[in-house]
Amino acid sequence: MELLIFYPVAGLCVALALGVIFNNSPVGSAISLIGMMLGLAAIFVLQQAHFIAILQIIIYAGAIMVLFMFVIMLLNLKQGDDKGWASRDQNLLLSVLTGFLTLGVLYKIAEVLFSVDMNTPATLPDTFGTVAVIGETLFTDFVLPFEVASILLLAAMVGAVVLAKNKLD
């Protein structure tokens, strides 16, 4: 029964993630990212990790995406002529490297899919997704990545303000 819900939600997440990449508008990409994060929250609910799902919605789909939208609006990105792609010499090299990267990712996905026994369901511990376990893991094992992520977000905000300030002068 869970697979009947998982596959459409996962497909929607993949489609929205592709929408983030291929959308011409930065606002459209941000909206696709919000939808993808909501789909990811639904997958967390399927895994009985309700607290992580709520955090996904409140923090990422809510606060972080509002920050992204403010940065996009502050930078005032406009649709322009994208003639830079046709005139650069590295286009062939970038295309070939992207193709190899795509083939490598598809190979790993196929390897994982064919090596996993799909008939036996995965068993999760009873404490999976609880507030205590998440807090303990976040502030013991992942303290450095947590702080680095917060510093990177702060630097991105300051950089966006500096870039927008130069346009106003």
N, C-alpha and C positions, 0 to 999 in steps of 0.2 A: 504494500500500500504506500509505503514511504517513497518508493521509486517512482510511483505515478505522480507524486508531487515534486520529487527532486529533479527529474529530467527536464520538465518544462521550465522550472525555476532556473536550473543551471544553464539551459539553452538561452533563456532570456538574459541571464548575466553575461554570457559570452557575446550575445548580440549587442548588448549595451556597451560592453567593453570595446567591441569593434567600432561602435558608434563614437566612443571617446576618441579613438585613434583617427578615424576617417572623416569626422565632422569638420567642415570648413569653419564654422563659427566657434569661437571659444566659449560662448555662453551655451551653445548646443552641446559642446563636449562636456561642460560642467553639469548640465542637466542629465546627460547620459550617465555620467559618473555617479550622480545622486541615485538614479534608478538602479545602477549596478550595486551600489552599497545597500540599498533596500532589499534587493534580491539576495545579497550575501547574508543579510540579517535573517531572511526567511530560511536560508540553509542552516544557519545557526539554530533557529527554532526547531528545525527537523532533527537536529542532533541533541535536542533537549538542553541546549546551552542558552537559556532564556536571558540570563544576565548579560552575556556577551552580545546577544542580539540587540538588547536595549542599548548597550553601550555603542554598538555599531550605528544605531539610528541616531542617538542623541549626539555623540561626539563627532563621528565622521560625516554622516549624511546631514547632520544639523550644523554644528559649530564650524568644523573645518571647511565644509563647502560654502558656508556663508563667508568665511575668510577668503576663500578662493574667488568667490563672486565679487567681493569688494576689491580684490587685487585686479581682477579682470576689468571691472568698471573704472578703477583708478588709472590703469594703464591706457584705457580707451583704445583698445585694439580695433583696428578697422580692417575691413576686407580690402585687399589690395591685389595688384597684379603680381602673380608669383612667377616672375620671369627668371628668378635666380636659379631655379632647378634646371632650366633648359640651357643655361650658359656655363654651368660649372663643369670642370674637367673630371671631378671625382664621382660623377653620377654612376658610371659603370661599376666602379669599385664598390661604392655604397650599395648598389643594387645586388651585386654578387654576394657581398658579405651578409646582407639582409636575407638573401635566399638560403645561404648556408645556415644562418641562425635559425630560420624557420624550419629547415629540414632537421636540424638537431633537436629542436623542441618537439616536432612531430614524432621523431624517433623515440625520444624519452617517453612521450605520452603513450605511444604504442607499446613500448616495453613494459610500462607500468600496467596498462590495461590487460595485456596478455599474460602477465606474471601473477596477477591477483586472482584468487579464487572468488568468483562473484556469488557463489551459492552460499557461502558461510558469511553471516552478517558480522560486522565488526563489533566487538564488545568494548564499551567505555566504562571507566570506573565510575562509581556512584558520585564522587566528588567533582566530576568533570563540569566545568563551567560555573562553579559556585564562587561567590564573592571572596571567600577566604582563600581558596586556591589561586584565584586570579591575582589577588592582592599580594599574596606571598611570592608567587612566581614573578610578578612584575617588579616588585621592589627588592628581590634578592638576586634572581638569575639575570634579569633583563634591565637592571638599573642603568647601566651605561647606554644601551641603545635607546632607552626611554628619554634620557637626558639629551642625547645627541639629536634625536628627532625634535625635541622641543627647541633646541638651539637652532637647528636648521629652519624650522618654521619661523622663528623670530628673525633670523637673517633674511629669509625670503620676504617677510613683511617690510623690514627696513629697506631692502633693495628695491621693492616695488615703490615705496614712498620716495626714495631718492630718484628713481627713474622718472616718476611722475612729476616730481619737483622740478627737474631739469626741463621738462616740456612746458611748464608754466612760466618759467623765467623768460 
